């Protein structure tokens, strides 16, 4: 969209001498992005009004003439010209040396004094198209016609920009920055903005809407809105005794400056009002309409309309149309019909200014791939109050070109639109807080009143009423008003400041840290694969794992029937994962850290975090239990869980082997179990090899954890290791032998680890062998063989005293 600085100055006193670039920057910072601007005076630089004093044929060219042209200041210059309409006394546009013209429709060229067929030509006499004006040729003419300036009231030598009223600066506005501001789609809206930005009062403009046309209001138009959804407000007025002709030059110049081609006085008036007020209008030829009726309705499927762009369009039941009760006159809010457009024969005109539903207009425009200047505005949602104002402005402009026109109907307005009353409470302190600087209440009130908001209240509590031109969905809440204050105050006036975000040391989430530590141990230290399974399963898993259904929570909205119970153990889903993976690998181990959910008498279920793991290794067969045992011992050691012990389980899970199950205790607290999976459960899950497993209650383990760690320096002296194998009965627990080895007071004994369990016929019936590795180390000296022998004798003595046999001694 283009806006004219001179046009804006009719509404507000924009400071003279303001640099165009500075003004463009100001509008961009406060209101909408200005993509560029053009100083029209520069387009007409070195061009003046000239008057042809004498014409004579060119001596060396039949189609050229020599003109002696008065260019002001008593200076007469000779120019060679080929215009066939040139005559003596004619006012013409003269481009002097240094002017930029588009000669013969080619690229622009800078003029210099030159000889044409041997005759000197000081510049040139121009046709309209050569200097950016409308072409002077009539349709079908090939000869270039010189632009006749007889219509301008200017003497020879007057700068052409001044004579044409083109001493203006035109700004190009980025339409994308106006999509939320329907009030800015005309000069009047931008003038309102500049008034607030520069703190200048708007000029009185009542005279722009005053008309002294004769009135003979004998007729009434019958207007009917059949569907109120389409049109909230519809204003009309009919005028007779109209003569279709060219618009006055000042109207044409205004329209041309912003890229609109003048057509005739009536069409130009509707375009002028649109770009001035932002309210599109339409004019119908009363004689073609044929009735005194205008109906607004939705089209019927299959109805057709030829629009003024000469395209025949098939309409749908969601296309808004205006009819005369018999035929369709136009696609409402988008484009008029060809059959009712203004022509040279028009003598009576019906002016229409309506407010159309923006959604309906947008959908219809998109459907027909037809976007007009009118539809662009209507689809944003215009102020309904503009309709009556537009009719008044059109009548005032009509008086300029048709002073004898007669108003034959009263100005009529219908529709169910009622002004939307929006009052917003605004807290000055909140304004300052949101913007980030202190702005006085007086300044806030000044800005809001400058934008034509109503402001009442005192102190820091204000009530702001939204004027109709901003109550179109743009300003509805306090934050919208704060944005208005900020942009008019000027974002560039708000000091740049990095966000003041005080950095606080985050609260340590010890539980999360320890869960991650557990993952590191299982994955990196023990080489297990982490599984991530769903927290729910179905009836099949419950039955296959021999679990009691009554302990389970059933979901009201399960993902599927086989996932409707919250899990009470990690083992069923790990076994299902094992069944899927066993076809790809012979030996592997899986673990998962997750929550279990058990029905509780309290309102909320009992929810705890567990670590569960399974081990599969066909090569181990009867010894797979010890994979789980070793993993649990290693995990607890690395987890700094001190003084844990493994003993026979007092309570066996239903999916565990009843004879191969142990529990892990720290003090009196059971923090885990380890076992082989029950053979029936393995069969239910379709697994044919033994699997051992463990479950560790991480919630309990973490609760026992202490943040205080005892520092142990790295040993300064080397240690000595030796192994000892003890022959025991098959039912003898490892813990019993471990405690015997530890019983003697051996300060040098640092650790005892079970490294092997052996069974075989060579040991005898019902026998097995435990092999332990003992580490001896001193913090004060290097140990000798004698030290090792002393410890060995004590350990051997304790074992034999307990009636156990030491193998290999």
Steps between C-alpha positions, in 0.01 A plus 500: 500500500616855424439811708555861400669745735304794356176311554596429862567870552135573425410323824796568729778756516800281421807713584631665183862442430474145634740285301319230302735229622454617856122494461514152344708379796259662745196331346685167491599523866157606624235364265574297186800407289582742221667304221610809309406847389522713188541874477278588204680831451810302406300321227418836346839662559607732216146498361291816467179625345573640156289683247539455125553844345574405140498182294667431166582186303833330551708571189644146490211284621140490380347373827693728739437862595712774654342669799603824657396439859473748784644331814463801728723784602478645150695208362399346166661170394480300179383140522445229243167323547303233316166538681217526251270689738752777574372851425598857568392638839479152648633442853734202504727305731860589418784273608823700504855362485561292814141368519436125506240380249384169355541573132279305258413239764862391540727520802540830682752744361648828623444779251779713359495783250525332163461542126211316334535475122733798509283723722574583866253374758527629858328215680166372374125556511355191669211261459333383822647151500854639456490670841291248699154643429203330338544439123347772282441272203152378436451129455624390158709812436864443409616863488639643821279774644655779706354548847281810490535705821229748414306378804764625748494850637874560469720736303797400288799411713297355789665179624297214359462327842334815638276546197376139516468493878766228512740676736443220743672213679340157460564230761461131427353313798557129549148357497602209725557742786139626473307174508392560861428871447199551270489865609829563319384410151446865414669838543265600779623217722866583442429866577354393834821310573725794409292728719577276798866445408582870451251616766330729250124562486315385195364769273130577477359310207126561522510686169618181325163338572276797424301515177274772363352290221132556428264251661173371359439206726196355334603139487604236749720204423367173635797332663472153644766291672366145471778348711631720782817289518620649171469872565484677838450844339397624156487869401376645169406821325373563148600799287358613163602754237851354500740560214774243446827677426860521606570584863660830595876490463565509874296182549674330207841607628426367848392163364786475250753579770401188694472274197127516418403569138228761464191370313225760523365733764262247666742207511779734611282625788446145631873426475586835659277432801644149536863614522412805708271349764580131452133426413443344155195620307311392194292697249213353296345642185142563619358461149652151468392392846145553376327484841508691826605187685837380628508157662794347688501121508702186441510383141337178395715215380550530127407868461741690275641851490724678254721732704649825375824318414294331222515156661190286541490337844287215629387578853446280805261515792765672713569789261353833619323698226302820450197474271224728378245229574532361148864478406834492684676837497829401654706266717456687826813656646717357225410622149201648318318347210565611146131557429463773763831682467524873435518598133514822301121484470438489874289787636378355829729335755436293813791530743552202733721488809455178697670305775544133407575194711879458468495120517238467228684745275833322551356157420315620192799698373728199549253264333483715186872589516390862478665747736413864449593815690154483657521137609844557650347755733171329576667171596688682779177612673421871453335748735124497415474871584697582185209421266304821564818708503598356161166597341535857628856525367391364160226764470746775593740382229216467247430869549852573371433337165119510464375808684159462332444146628186445706466276806177309436484272806585558862820341624380162627669259739368162609645201685501352848844633596526656842806673632715260701568654841839391627631646827834375631645551848861609469750509786784750442738290709430199280569710190842601636579147612415346163690764299795500738531873571318765701247699292297765675121461519471834321703374204300177484173695492640734231596208276166322539296815439720578199391165357137598571444264792270634769682523833344557842611447856782654696831403648625161394165333437353587160193396307555502125212484251590367156385710205309316221789511252711293742218279629518271198687225687826693529477646854316291758722453807739705714804352326376645170498847655847447643622421149343825377678700769833329432501551124394866511744570782756343269676168534819686409454711816495195724859433615640171383547269793578135527233304686552525874482132584663432837679168495421275794674172565232247413369280776688174490277217386677226683252235389553579131878506546505159664269352236746618235786357703319166504461513121872570460588198715266260321586621149869590520636289785287188470447512121123457514257633238237747623140424407217752504164328512145621557380548857197284431413156372196278454331189633741270314812636670328484840399138448833398344696652791265335756422844647188576708265725297348663809820694570487670163352839413277483194503808275179670392640598160750230394688522173375151423355197678844341539632811675234580756676421832772704668800279570593385852834356386754563224562130441199410275583767242872411518413135435293608202800698373723197557264281295527748208881526521597141571471415130778747419754428779580195709630682809407848616375695798234771522412750770238767549451776756137595536204538730255243624143570611321298767144545621505651848238576762586868475354722228817482290666173394834394639756613246868404528806499277665163436799374306433162339730278298510163326790278387496245218799276431438141376863410581445554873197270534474429876726788599304786343386605848850618576495744208226689683680463832829633365327791326312600815813481715702703249221754463459552874874528548533763231187674631677538836234294674695379803429209730255320275450126528344236279296230671225251437177673405222516755245597232516364146337682203250279311713508183819393688635145546403409858832320564729749328412835650692734728442842648734792553487683832661812636443490873147381549376641167447270203613703200494231231454143388688277255387170363460269207173538312238236580504226230122531448536875440777437246273255322212748502722760334627253242857492634681165511820587692556603860500870586612668821374837609519764769281779630646784707280754671687815399262719701605323821865485398506873423325575830783318681763690303698771679634810334802476729781300343806379689818574311734205456836586346644273237722231655866591513622139527423199284264228614526120495223273374451131558214256432345243727252223403264353760309172461146528641161334491280609208254678730771702677454875428792709384437749781590239763847437356550872435438579869740225612779646285432848640473382862869507597631846592699562184568873448690421183200328335339767278249300293358154440337418164329183380655427162379147421251229595582149381297181505596160360507126568864521612388701804263231618124481527327813636820705502611830340803724516522877566812684388572835665763760417645685797680836476758591762632856521655738750485879505842518673735257328560242230385156611731199506444131441508453875204739539303302244580167670378632836165607352467171313556298817232695686249461216576131450462443873163671513372292206616163634369588845158539340531145358549605139768359274753716314566361155853475364679526836 
